[in-house]
Amino acid sequence: MDERRLKSKIKNKMSLLKIKNLNISYPTRKETIVASKDVEFTLERGEILGIVGESGSGKSTIANAIINLIDPPGEITAGSIKIDDNELRDNEDVIQKIRGKKIGFVFQDPQTSLNPLFKIKDQLIETIQTHLDLDYQDALKRSIQLLEEVGIDNAEKRIEDYPHQFSGGMRQRVVIALAISCEPDLIIADEPTTALDVSIQYQILELLKDLTKKRNLGVIIITHDMGVIAETTNKVIVMRYGVIVEQGDTKELLTNPKSTEAKSLVISVPPTNKKIDRFKLISPEGKEITSDSKNLTKNIIKTWGVRENTNQKLLELASVTKIFDDQSMANTFSFGSKNNADETIVKAVDAVSFELFEGETLGLVGESGSGKSTIAKIITGLVRPTNGEILYNNISLYNSKRKYQIDKSRGQIQMIFQDPYSSLNPRFKVRDIISEPIKLFQKNISSGELQQNLYDLIDIVGMSRQSLDRYPHEFSGGQRQRISIARALATRPRLLICDEPTSALDVSIQAQVLNLLKDIQDELHLTMLFISHDLPVIRQMCNRIIVLKNGIACESKESEELFNSPEHPYTQELIRLMPKIESII
């Protein structure tokens, strides 16, 4: 046996990644925060390892430690990180050689991973030439091949585009192409499918599985999506407060979780095969948490008065169309309906009509670029429609000049945005964030009444009154989303538009927020338009569902009827592709 084959055989026998007794700390003025404590695990070639846990559990910290990206004053205080038996800790020379070459990293947000000022071509070529001995033409050829490998059509032409000309799913594919460009042995994917629709998510996960088999890679996937864990990984690690509380074979752990944390994550997953009244939650002590919505909302009902659920038509869209004629917008809406006469004209919304009745929750689903968020923005006046009519309480929200008439709704239509990080002003305290819309629509409100309103709103979203005097950065993602809900409720709306309100949240936090929305709706008789790519969540939250494709409403049914008997081939495909934790348990 020649030396090369012998080395390869020895290499395949040893663990690709071995982490032992890893401790990471972040010293502050008041205390030292332990981000990871005595973390140990191994990863073999050909394996996909999942790491799960709530925000702040240390998942991303472990990933960053492997490639030495712990930001000061954070530091690795103890332990070992080995790739092919080469120690990485405190070994910057080795790190510089293997980062990008032996280890590829797929970050959560492709927009921050790609330089908006450079073409995709330039970014791929630079990465390849940094690590591989290739001239420009060979690097260009390899770049085109990589884009083809990750499923980007017309790669030779698209490589000349800038990142903003790709959809979110396409940008994530480019990031994966960058990660595998130098044929790494290990790929670390940190929330690679967050905010992606089900079909793009499926394609990316299948791509990672295929690359694992073809190239005999090791892959680490960090995610809050337990369906992804069930259908993609071989092993799974559950973390809490920087400690591994449980690890093992994926099927065994999901079927028979031992730790309270693992049980909490599994039980909070929205089922894909049936509808439930409420999401189950488990306390740190292992007991099921129950909620009394009437206690949550009793004070606010006194202020608002009891609303009768009349079941009358509250909102109507009649043949609403939105056309974008900008080239960059045309590329972004890659799934949109294009005009044959001019490829730059895109119908993001194409003659969509529907009715929404008081007390109802209507769901909008579809791929990225299908027009879901554009419809929400049209209803709230953030985007003007090209054609069609939007009626609220039988009154048009737009005048003859297509100008939004905010006085026709007077704050009765509010929106909860996808990202609680960017939708809250970081310079304002929570009390200022919530009180701003109250002052706008209740100009004569007294300071005492305002204070009571703030107390009632912060109470209803399950947060302490002391939270009012803190800033957004002092809260977790789930808490920020609760603040966003409180702000949306501040104007006493009748219609609440929820645009991907839980896409970036851990499954247990997601369950809490969704239960809260259910409670608020039941007690205050709110009407909701719920937009999401998460089909299990849509099933649990909505009475009716509209499926959008290329800006067109291709199917509309009662929720259970749609999931049990989908008629349109596109709907059937979406339901088939959604990750199902039931497939393994």
N, C-alpha and C positions, 0 to 999 in steps of 0.2 A: 504493500500500500504506500503510495507516494505521500510526501510530507503534507501537501495541501489537503488531501482527502482526510488524512489523519487529524489535522487541526480542525477541520470541519466537523468530524465525528465527535471529537472532544468538546467542541463548542456547543454542539447540539445537546450534549448530555448535561452540561451545567446550566443552572438557572440564568435566564437572561437578565433579570433584575432581582436583586436581593436587598431588602431594607431591614435593618435590625436595630432595635432600641432607639429609634429616632425621636429626639426631643427638640422642639422649636419653641422659642420664647420671644415675646415682644415686650421689652422693658418700657414702662411709662414713669412719669413723675410719682404717681401714687402707688403703683403696683406693677408686678411683672405678669403679663398675660401669657399663659401656656397655650400655644396653638396646637401642639402635638405632644403626646406623652407616650413613650415606650411603644411606638408604632413598629410593627413587624409584619412583613408578608413577602412572598416571592411570586414571580411571574415567569412562566415558561414560554418558549417560542410556540406560536400557534394557539396561544390562549388569549381570551378577551376577559379582562378583569373589570368589574363594575365597582365603583365607590359611591355610596349613597349616605345621606344624612342631612339634617336640617342645615340651613344657612348658619355659618359660624362653627360648624362641626370640625373643620380642618381639612376638608376634601381638597380644595384648590391649593391650600398651603403645602400639602404633601407633593402635589404635582409640581409646584414651583420649586420646591426643595430639590427635586431630582435634577433639574436643569440649572440650579443655583440662581434662582430669581427671587430669593427672599429679600424684600426691601428692608434696608436699615430703618430703625434700629433692630429689626428682627434678626435672629441668628439661630443657627443650628448649635445647640449646646452639648449634644451627645448623640452617639449612634453612628451608623454606617449606611452608605448608599453605594451599591456595587452594580456595575454593568459588565457582564462577562468577566466577573471577578476583578474588575478594575475599580478601585475606590475613587468616588467622585467628591466626597466631602473634603473641603479645604484643599482641593486640587484643581486650581483654576486652569492650569495647562491642559489637563485631560479634558475638562469641561469645554474649553474653547475648541478642541479638536472634534468632540463628538456632538456638541449641540448643533442641531441642524443636519448633521451628517448621520450619526447613529441614532439620534433621538429627534423625532418630528413632533411638533406641538400644534394642535388645532384649538385655537381659542374660541371662547363662547361667542364673541361678537366679531364677525368677519369685517365689519366696517372699521374697527380699530386695528385689525391685523393687516389691513392693506392700506398702502399710502395712496390717498386720493389724487395726488399730483402726478403719479406715474402710471403709465400703461401697464396692463397685466404682463405684457411681454417683458418689459424692463425689470419688473419685480421677480419674475421667474428666472430670467437669465442671470441677474445679479446673484441670486441664491445658488444657482447651479455652478457658476464660475467661481464663487467663493470656496466651494468645497470639492469641486471636481475639476480635473485638468482637461477642460474642453474649450475650444475656440468659440467665437461668437456664433458662427453658423451651426455648429454642432449643438451648442446650448439652445439656440432657437428651435432647431429640429426636435430636440428633446422636450422643450417646453410645449410645443404643439402636441406631441405624443402624450404628454401628461394630461393636458386638457381633454384630449380624446378619451384617455383612460378613466377619467373621473366623470365622463358622460356629458361633456359640453359639445353640442353640435356646432358644425362649421367653425371648428377650433382655429383654423388658419386665419380666418377673418376676425373672430372674436378676441383673439390675442392682442389685437391692436386697440381694443376698447379700454376705457378707464373703469375702475371699480363701480362708480355710481351708475354705469350703464348696464349693470347686472342686477337681477333680482336677488333677494336675500339667500335663497337656496343656491343660486348660481355662484354667488360670492363665497358661500361656504365650500362649494366644490373647488373653487380656485385656492382657498386656504388649504384644503386637503392636498391638492396638487403640489403646493409649496412644501407641505409637510413630508411628502413622499419623494420629492424631487431628487434627493441624494441617496435614495434607497436605504432608509434607516432600518434598524432592527426593532426599534420601539416607537410606537405612536401614542402620545398622550392627548386625548380629546376631552377638553373641559366644556361640558354642556354643548356638544356639537349640534344638537337638534332643537335647542330652545327657540321658540317663536317660529319654527318652520312648520308648514302645513304637512298633513299626514303623508301625502305622496312623495314630497321632497325628503321628508324624514326617512321614509322607507328606503328610498334610493340611496341616501347617504349611509344609512346603517348597513344596507346590503353591500355597498361599496367597501366599507371598512371590513366586513366579514370576508368578502372576496379577496381583498388585499392581504388579510391575515393568512388565508389558505395559500394563495399564490406565492407570496413572498416569505412565508413562515415567520411572520412578525409576531411581536407581543404588543397588545393594545390595552391601554387603560382608558376606560370611559367613565367620566365623572358626570352624573346626571341626577335629577330629581324625579325622572319619569320611570316608575317601576315597570311599566309595560316594556320600555326599551331594555331595562335590565333583564326582564323575563325572556325576551325573544332574541337577545344579542349576546349575552355574556355566559362564560363558563363558570366563573367564580364571582363572588360578591363580598365586599367589605362594608359593614355598617359602622359609621362613626358618630360620636357624640362628644362635644366639648374637647376635641382633640384626641380622644381615646377610641381605639377599635373595640366596640362592645360585642361584635359578633362577626365571624367570617366563615366562609365555606362554599360548598357547591351551590350554585344558584338555585336549582330545583329544590334541594333539601332545605335551604334557608328560607325560601319563600313559602314552601309548603308547611314547614314546621319551625317558625321563628322562635328562638329561645329568649332573647332580650326584649325588654319593654320597648326600646327604640325600634327594633325590627318589626315587632308586632304593630306598633303605631303606624309605621310606614305602609305595611301591607294592608291593614284594615282601613286606612284612609283612601286607598285607591278607588276612584269611581269605577264601578263595574261596567263592563261593556255589553253584558248579556241580559240585563234587567234594569228596571227603574226602581229607585229607593226613595223613601221620604226624606231621609237625612243622612249625611255622611257620619260614619262612626269615628269617634276620637277617644284616645286613651291618655290618661294622665300619667305623669312621671312615676306614680305609684302603681301603675298598671290597671287602674279602674277606668271604666267607660265614663266619658264626660257627657252630661246632659245639659241642655240649655233651656231656660225659660224665657222665651221671646217676649212674653207679656210684661215681665219685669224690666226687660231691656227698653221697651218702647212706651211704657206707661206715662212717663213725664212728657215726652214729645207729643203723644196723642192729646194730652190736655191742651198743649199749645196750638197744635194743628187743627184739633177737632176731629171727630170721627168721620172718615171718608166712606161713603157708600160705594160698594163695587157694583156699578150699573151695567157692566159688560157692554157698554156702548162703544162705538168706533171712536178711537182717540186720534189715530194717525192713519193717513192714507197717502200712498205714493201711486201716482198715475203716469205710466209711461215715462219714467224718469231716465234721462240719458245724460251722461257726462263724457265729453270728448276732449282728449288732450292732443294737441298737435305739435308738441315739442319733441325733438329727436331723443333727448335723454329720457324724457318721460315715456316715450314709446318703447325704449329698451328696458326700462324698469318694469313696465307692465308687459312682461314677456308673454304672458298667457292671454293678454287682452285681445279683443276682436279688432283686427286691422282692416282698414279701408284699402281695397285693391288699387284704387287710383293713386293713393299716396300712403306709402308704408309708414310714414311718421305720424299719421292720424290714428289714434287709438281710442276705441270706445271702452273706457274703463267701466262704465255702467251703460247697459244697452236696453232701453225701454223696459225697465223693471217696474212692476206694479205689485203692491200688496197692501193689506189692511192690518192694523194692529188694534186690538180691543182692550178696553180698560181692565186691569187686573191680570192680563195675559203676559206670558214671557215668550217672545218670538226669537228663534235662533237663526243666525246667518252663518253658513259654513261654505267652505270652498278653498281652493288653493290660493297661494299668494298671487296677487294681481287679479283676482276674480271680481273685485269691486266691493268687498265687504266694508272696509274702512271708509272708502269713498262715499258710500251710501250714508254712513254715520256722520261724516263731515258735512254732507249736503243737508241732512236734517238739522244739524246744529249751526249751519251758516258758515262753516269754515271753508267750504268749497261751493262755488255756484254751479247749479245744474245747467246743462246746455239746453235741454228741453224737458218738458213734463211739468207736473204740478205736485206740490207737497202740501197737504192739508192737515192742520192740527185743530181739532174741535171744529171741523168743517170750515176753517178759515185758512186761506193760503198764506204760507210762510214767506213767499217771495212776491214782490210786486211786479208790474208789467216790465220793469227794467231789470229784472232778475236780482234785485237788491233784497237782502234778508231783512225781514221786518221783526226785529227782536221784541217789539212791544206786543206782538200778537201772542207770544208765549210767556213773556214776563218771568223768565227764569224757571218755568215749569218743565223745561227740557234740560237735563243735565247729563254730563258724560263722565264716566270713569275710564281713564286712559290706561293703556297697556303697561307703561313704564312709570312706576311711582317715584323713581329716582329723578327723572327729568320733568315730571309734571308738577313737582312741588318746588317753590322758590326757596333755594338754600339759605337766603339772607333773611327770610321771615321766620318768626316763631310760629308754632302751630296755631296759636290763638289768632294771629294776624292772617294766616292762610285761610282759616275757616270763617273769620268774621268779615273778610273783604266782600264776598258775595252777599252776605246778610245786609251790610250797609248799603250795597248797591241797589238792592231791591226793596229794602225797608228803610227809607231815608229818615224817617221820624222816630226810629227805634231809640228807646232810652238806654243808658249805659247799664242799668240794672237788668232790663229785658235782654240786652245783648249778652251779658254775662251768663244769664240763665240758659239762653239758647246754646251758648258754647258748652256749658255743663251737660245739657241734655244730649247734644250731638256727640260729644266725646264719650258719654256714658253708653250711648246706643251702639257704638262700635267696639265696646269692651275695653277701653283704655282708661288709665287713671287721669284725674283732673290735673295732676301735676304735669302731665304731658303737654298741656297747653303752653307752658313756659319753656319748652325745649325746641331745638331746631331739628329739621328733617334728618340731618346726618347722624343724629343720636339714636335713630331707630333702625330696626331691621326692615327688610323688604316687606314682610307681611304687615308689620306695624304701619309702614308708610302707606301701604294700600288701604289700610283701615282709615288713615287720616284722609286719603283721597275720597273715600266713601263718605266720610263726615262732611267734607267740603261740598261734595255733590248734593248731599241732602240739605245743605244749609239754606237753599232757596225754596224749600218745601216743594220739590218737583212732583209732577204726576207721571212723567216719563223719564226713566233712567236708562241711558245707553251705556252698556258695558263692553268696551272694546278690548278684548283679550285681557281681562282684569287679573287673571291668575297665571299667565303663561310663564312668568319668571319665578314663581313661588314653589317652595318645597311642597310635597304632596300633603303633608299634615297641615301646613299653614294654608294651603289651597282649600282643604276641607273646612277649616275654620271660617275663611272668608266667604265661601259658598254657602255654608250654613247661615252665616250672618245675613247675606243677601236674601236668602229664603225667609228668614225670620222677619226682616224689615218689610219685605213685600207682603207677607201674610198680614202683618199688623197694620201697616200703613196703606195697604191696597195700591201699591205702586204698580205701574206697567213697565216692563223691561224689554229692551231690544238687546239680545245677548249675542256678541260676535266672538267666535273662537274657532281655532283650527283643531281643538281638542274635542274629538267626537264623543268620548265618554262623558265629559263635562256637559256638553250640549244636551246629551240624552237626559241627564239628571236634572238640568235646570229649566228646560223649555217645554212648553205645551205644544207648539208647532215649530217646524223647521223649514227654512227655505235654503235650497242648495244652489249656489252660484257657480257658473263656469263661463269664463271669457266675458264677464260682465252681464251674462244672461241668467235669469232664474229658470233653471232647467227642471226643478222638481220642488213641490211644496206639499207637505203632509203633516198630520199629527205625529208627534215625536215617536211614539211606539210603533205606529204603522210604518213610518219611514225606515226604522231600524229593522223591523221584522219583515217588511215586504218592499224593499226599494225597487223602483221600476226603471229609472234611468241608468244606463250602463256606467255613467260617471259616478253616480251615487253608490252603486254596487261596488265599484272599484275603491272608493274612499273607505267604505265600511270594511272591505276585505283587507285593506292595508293597515288599518289602525292597530297599534301595538296592543296586545291583549295579555294581561297578567294571568287570565284564566287559562291560557294555553299551556301553562306550566303547573298551575296549582289546581 
